[in-house]
Amino acid sequence: MKYDVIIIGAGLTGLSTAFYLKRKGFNIVVLEKENRTGGSIRSHNENGFVFEEGPNTGVIGNPEIAELFELLNIQPEIANSDAEKRLILKNNTWHPLPSGAVGFLKTPLFSLADKIKITFEPFRRKGTDPEETIASLASRRIGRSFVDYAVNPFISGIYAGDPKKLVTKYALPKLYNLEQNYGSFIGGAYKKSKEIKTDRERKATRKVFSSKQGFSSLIEKLVEEIGAENIICSAEKIRIIPNEKQYEVTFLQEGNPSIFTTDKVVSTVGAHALPQMLPFVDDSDMLNISTLTYAKVIQVAVGVNNEAIDDKYISFGGLIPEKEKQRILGVLFPSFCFENRAPQGYSTLAIYMGGIRNPELFNLNDNAIKNIVKEDLDKLFNIPPSSIQFMKIFRHPYAIPQYEKSSGKRFETIERIESQYPGLIIAGNLRNGIGIADRVKQAYDITESMLRS
Ligand SMILES: Cc1cc2nc3c(=O)[nH]c(=O)nc-3n(C[C@H](O)[C@H](O)[C@H](O)COP(=O)(O)OP(=O)(O)OC[C@H]3O[C@@H](n4cnc5c(N)ncnc54)[C@H](O)[C@@H]3O)c2cc1C
């Protein structure tokens, strides 16, 4: 079998890449090791409770994600205004993250000294360390209490990571560029808001979104457009072998060996799966990629009787700063923000545990995890265990890659391997961002680059 492009991995990156390439007339096939498509994305509907195994929401952070929905002829499900309210825990009390000036002045989350300090942010000097961590950059520009009660929980919510380890340039490149290009977060954000945007740029609305009845509906639509016949699931032991100007891709299907030939091959699998798949890559080069740290995350979907939830908690969810020394990282309330996610009179919650902060929790057994959920919902939200209708535990040993200091070397090594082996593309969330919109943009960029070449 000969293909223009073989794509490895049927998560969002692989499927979006396949979708774009097929649209442009490339002869493609997707090879996936599991017996299902979607990768980290999987939505469930049990007795009217709709819950996610992986991502709960994305942000329309670039035009590509908005355009993907347009091309698929479906609508993203935009979160309602409850999603604008975000809670942060301080001294066992939840406080809304302030959005306006009055709320900002009144909030007990940040110290008075830092509230004064932040007014001088535009006049502070630019950082000179290109590998400065998020915690160091934020502490330098906006103050320690903002790091503790805004940046730390925010980074935990996105990366399940530690801002003292994540490098701004790699993990939050837009924030890094604000300082580098405009000299200030506040000044830069203001100037950017005044810049004239093209119609295409305006599609990046920053709105929080999901897909109807969960992200699996987006995956299903991609599969429909790609054609199920062009996706091979349960493809085991995939190996990519360079052969002159082409690649041979070998794998086992129901124990039977297959060999496909292709001009180009796009890997979208995690860094830990690459050594086996790319045996021809030099060991020391591969170590620069495969040693990427992943946060291990447990997500627990919980169905709760609405009567047990106080109205003051109606929000996107609550995040817990490391300083508060709690076991869980945070709670999301998807059924407050999206319609039809729970039966009448009930809510669906998503609780996160583990991450870089508490990796040891990942090894707890199901009963111990359920006990933590029951105790912490009671303690933190006054939700009694008797109001819990069900709990479902999902474990992600390779949930979120951490864009730490080693990332520079990883990106550089990948670029060198790609130039040594033209036609080989090492993609996926080990580079170019971890968010849903980032994954779609990477797929779009790969397609554009193939069209150019
Ligand atoms: C618990 C959790 C919560 C998240 N929350 C959010 C969120 O709220 N918002 C957000 O924007 N993002 C979130 N993310 C991140 C986002 O979901 C991921 O970055 C994105 O879905 C990754 O897509 P992908 O296709 O690059 O990788 P994956 O989804 O990991 O897909 C890779 C595919 O490759 C396959 N594969 C692996 N090894 C092999 C092999 N050897 N051979 C063949 N196939 C192989 C896998 O089975 C998988 O199907 C979350 C992730 C997790 C895990």
The ligand as an ORCA input file, in Angstrom:
! r2SCAN-3c Opt
* xyz 0 1
  C      -7.163     14.755     31.720
  C      -6.875     15.768     30.649
  C      -7.497     17.004     30.704
  C      -7.241     17.959     29.723
  N      -7.901     19.152     29.767
  C      -7.759     20.025     28.764
  C      -8.585     21.185     28.690
  O      -9.434     21.397     29.554
  N      -8.414     22.041     27.644
  C      -7.495     21.805     26.660
  O      -7.402     22.604     25.730
  N      -6.720     20.699     26.682
  C      -6.829     19.819     27.699
  N      -6.080     18.684     27.722
  C      -5.041     18.517     26.704
  C      -5.600     18.024     25.372
  O      -6.675     17.176     25.599
  C      -4.508     17.253     24.628
  O      -3.347     18.057     24.457
  C      -4.962     16.787     23.267
  O      -6.212     16.137     23.307
  C      -3.878     15.873     22.727
  O      -4.251     15.407     21.447
  P      -3.185     14.595     20.589
  O      -3.880     14.068     19.424
  O      -1.978     15.442     20.359
  O      -2.685     13.434     21.568
  P      -3.530     12.188     22.114
  O      -4.914     12.549     22.378
  O      -2.702     11.634     23.218
  O      -3.508     11.186     20.883
  C      -2.385     10.433     20.547
  C      -2.886      9.146     19.932
  O      -1.749      8.363     19.565
  C      -1.997      7.027     19.942
  N      -0.715      6.328     20.129
  C       0.122      6.431     21.160
  N       1.183      5.614     20.977
  C       1.003      5.019     19.809
  C       1.748      4.075     19.070
  N       2.900      3.590     19.524
  N       1.248      3.670     17.885
  C       0.075      4.173     17.395
  N      -0.667      5.056     18.065
  C      -0.209      5.468     19.257
  C      -2.789      7.120     21.225
  O      -3.502      5.933     21.485
  C      -3.697      8.296     20.918
  O      -4.895      7.901     20.320
  C      -6.312     17.687     28.685
  C      -5.674     16.438     28.633
  C      -5.956     15.481     29.590
  C      -5.290     14.136     29.497
*
